[in-house]
Amino acid sequence: MGWWQVNADTLARSRFVLSPLAETFASLKLLHAGVGTHPGERDWLRDRLPGYRAVLAADPVTALLVRAGLGRSWVADFLTPPPRDGESFEEGVARIRAADPAEARAHLRMSLAGPLPAALDRDDLPDRAAGLLEYVWEAGVRPYWERRRRVLEADVVARTAQVSRGGWAAVLDSLRPGTRWLGESRFQVNLHEYPPREISGAELVFVPVTPKTGWVSWDERERYAVVYPCTGALAEDHRDRARAVPAALGALLGPGRAAVLVLLAGPLSTTQLVALTGQGLGSVGRHLRVLLDAGLVERRRSGRSVLYSRTAAGEVLARAAAG
């Protein structure tokens, strides 16, 4: 297993970061796999796979680069620079384009665990990789980025609340398969047999993405990132959630307010509710105020977050409406 030595100060300074570049690379991995894990991914793939495959069919070198870069068990490092706070997609992809060609070829040999194909012995690989990511961003991510960003923000709120309740160990154990807090300042980051890395004193960031994938990356020994799939409940297709609202409850409370009550089977923040319902912040806030005044939901503070959940009366109403 691969693990990092992380002291208490480094973990205390770690933080969550949203990255449009990481979201785009995760979407590239999803396109490469061609198989979705839930209806939202399958719908997205149905609409995007033909165009993506046409792009690669017209450019065999880039197609070979993708296969080599995603590797058998390790992603080529130059494709996944650690995200930076507030970095736009354009700023992030510029770092990939600026990668040293010789280093890019070395990273590809590592991801392949063998020799580099002759067709990839060239200096324009970083530019080709950046160009493909720009295509994925424009065609498959940018049109949905605002909605995806809300989902990712909701995940960060949930993880932050989890840190407040159970400490970092609880969060690290649940990021993605293969991550686990081992104790004694050791953080298992994957199941691969790689030498441990001492990262105490470095910058450590955690980066959620909506596709069901993840990876680790680092920049020298100064900055490390763990990319993980956001919480499953938050990544589900919003239309499925909307259809889950019982008709009787929608008629009684109104569909928007009923959706909020249904979602509050477990504690959620306002930000999470905005992400899950697709409603605006003002609308969700008004629904919560009415539900609070009616005694159907309650709120409590968890760290810096305010979480809402159904009261006993709210539970009775939601279950009765569900039949």
Number of C-alpha atoms within 10 A of each C-alpha: 13 16 23 19 17 19 17 11 11 16 17 10 12 16 16 20 20 23 24 24 26 26 26 26 24 24 25 23 17 21 21 16 10 14 12 17 11 14 13 16 21 15 12 16 20 13 12 16 16 11 14 19 14 10 15 16 12 10 12 12 14 20 19 14 21 22 15 23 24 19 17 12 11 18 22 24 22 26 25 23 22 24 27 17 11 11 15 15 19 13 13 20 25 14 15 23 19 12 18 15 18 14 14 22 23 17 21 29 18 21 22 21 14 9 12 17 13 7 11 16 12 12 13 14 22 25 17 19 21 21 16 19 21 20 17 20 23 13 15 21 21 17 11 12 15 12 15 20 19 19 27 28 22 25 26 23 21 24 21 20 22 17 17 16 13 10 12 16 15 16 21 20 17 15 21 21 14 16 21 20 19 15 10 9 13 17 22 20 23 19 12 13 9 10 10 15 14 14 18 18 16 21 18 23 21 20 25 28 28 25 24 21 18 22 18 19 19 20 16 8 13 12 18 21 24 21 28 24 22 26 22 12 11 21 23 18 15 15 13 11 15 19 10 13 22 19 14 16 21 15 10 11 15 13 17 17 21 22 25 27 25 23 21 21 16 10 16 22 22 20 24 23 25 22 25 26 18 17 15 12 13 11 13 20 16 12 18 22 14 14 21 18 10 12 14 20 23 20 16 12 11 16 13 10 17 16 22 24 23 25 18 13 12 22 18 13 16 22 12 12 15 14 7
